[in-house]
Amino acid sequence: MKEFLDALSSKEPTPGGGGASALVAAVSCSLCSMVANLTTGKKKYAEYQERIDEYLVILKDKNELLQEDIKKDADAFAPLAAAYSLDKSTPGYDEIMEKALYDAAVAPKEILEDICSLIPVIEDLAVMGSRLAISDVAVAAACLEAAIKGCVLNIYINTKSMKDRERAEQMNAYAGRLVEDGIARLEKVYSDTEGLLKS
């Protein structure tokens, strides 16, 4: 963690906002795992035991995937950084730049999908998870919302410069739908939990 944060603090372009978003999503995933671990084996939640067992496996895999996404984002940016260093008179410059921009947008799109795949888990844990850890479910929702908002900007900053506007706008529209749906669902979990805790 310290190594990542030190690198994030430096003047190097990676890791950046995309990697940070994946890390925040991994934190959300870890909180979900904690809630599931605190719930499993408790008689009070026996009716959910089978699903909790499934989530403990699913969350482990998702956490590993999100940690891999940190590197995935950095790897996708490297060719774009190289393209930006080229002289515009370089043969095939426009094609090189367009491909690099597209690839650099695809990576955060895929990471966004990985992040959003956690939303149903958070929604279920808000219902099935131990009431002693319900605040942690809300924190997981807040973290995931931040991760979504951060990740999508790494799509938009690259599609903004693409010359193929139809392709760029299709990517933006797809990402926008994921964000709108995801944020609405996560904010409901957070507000519902907040209401329970304050009542």
N, C-alpha and C positions, 0 to 999 in steps of 0.2 A: 504493500500500500504506500509506504513512504517513497519507494522508488518511483512509483507511478505519479504521485503528487509532486515530487521534485521535478520530474520530467514535464509534467503539466504546467508547472510554474516557470519553466525556462522559455527562452526565445525560440526554441524549435517549434515547427508547425504541427508536429505530432508528438504525443497525443494532444488532441484538441477537444472541441465541443462534442464531436461524435463519440469519441472514446469515453469522455466524461459522462455522456448520457447513458452509454452502455454500462458503465460502472454503477451509476445511480440505480439503473434497472436491476443490476445484480444485487445491490443492497436491498431493494424491494423484495427480490426473490428470496434472499436470505431471511428477511423478516417473516415471509410467508412460511418458510421451512421451520422457523422457530415456533410459530403459532401451531403448525401441524404437529411438531414434536411435543409441545405442551398439551396438545389435545389427545394425542394417541394413547390408548390404554385406559382412558378415564371412563368410568361407568356412566357418568352423566351424558357422555357423547357417544355411547355405544352404537346408536343408530347410524352414526356417520363413520364408524371405524373403517369400513371397507374403502370408502372414498378417501379418507385421510391417508390410509396406507398407499393408495394409488398416487396421491399428491406428493407424498414423501419421495417417491421414485421420480415422478415427473419434475419436481422442483430441483432435485439434484442435477438432472440432465439440463434443465433450463439455465441453471446457474452456471454450469460449465460452458454452455453455448454463449451466454451473455459475456462471460469473461473472454471467450475467443473473439467475440465481436469487437472488443477493444482493439485487438490487433488487426482485425479485418478492416476496420475503419482507417487505421493508419496505413495499411498496405494499399488500400484503394486510392489514398491521397498521393502516394509517392509518384505514380506516373503523371498525375496532374501537375505536381510541383515541377517535375522535369519538363513538362510541356510548357509551363509558364516561363521557364528559363530559355526556351528556344527563341531565336530571332524570327520575326514574322516572315522573313524572306526564305526561311527553311522550306525546301520542297515538301509539299503535302502538309504544310503547317495547319491549315484549317481542318483537315481530316484528323490529324493527330490530336489537335485541341478538342475537337468535338467528341472523339472517342474517349478521351481522358475525362472530359466533363461528364459524359454519360455514365461511365464506369464509376466515377466518384459520387454520382447521385444514386446509382443502383445499390451500392453498399449500404448507405444509411436507410434506403428503402427497405432492404432486407432486414436490417437491424431493427427498424421500426416494427416490422411484422413480428420479429422475435419478442420485442418488448410488449406489443399489444396482446400476444398470446398468453400473457400473465393475467390479463384482466378477468377472465372467467374464474380463475383460481382465487383471486382476491374477493370477487363477489361471493363465491361459495364459502370461503373462510370467514367472511363477515357473518354468515349464518351458522356455519358448523363449528367454527373455532371456539376454543375456550374463552369464556367471558372475561377471564382474568387477563387475557392478552388481546382483547378486542381493540384497544388503543393502538396496538402494533399493526393490526390489519389496516387501520386508518393511516398510519404512518407509511405503510407499504403502498397504499393508494396514492398518497401525496408524493412519494418518491417516484412512483411510476408515471404520474402525471407530469412531473418535472422532466423525466427522461423522454417522454413522448414529445413534449414541447421543444426540448433541446435537439432531439434527433431530427425532427422534421425540418428544422432550419438548415441542416446540412444537406438536405435534398434541395431545398429552394435556392441556396446560394450557388449551387452548381447548375441547376436547370435554368436559372436566370441568364446565364451566359451562353446557353446552347443555341445554335443557329436553327436547329430543327424545332421550331416552336410547337408544332403539333405534338411531337413526342414529349417535349418538355411539359406542355400543359396537361397531357394525359397522366404523366407521372405526378404532377402537382395535384391534380384532381383526385387521384387514387389516394395519395398520402393525406390530402385534406379530409377525405371521408374517414380514414382510419383515426385521424386526430380528433375530429368532431365527435365521433361515436365513443372513442376511448375516454376522452376527457369528461364527457357527460356521465358515463358510467362510473368512473373513478370519483368524480365529485359527489355523486349520489352516495357511494359507500362512505366517503369522508363525512358528508353532512349528516347522514343517518347515524353514524357512529358518534359524532359530536353531540347530536341530539340526545342519544342514549346516555352518554356520560354526563351531560349537564342537567339531565332531568332528575 
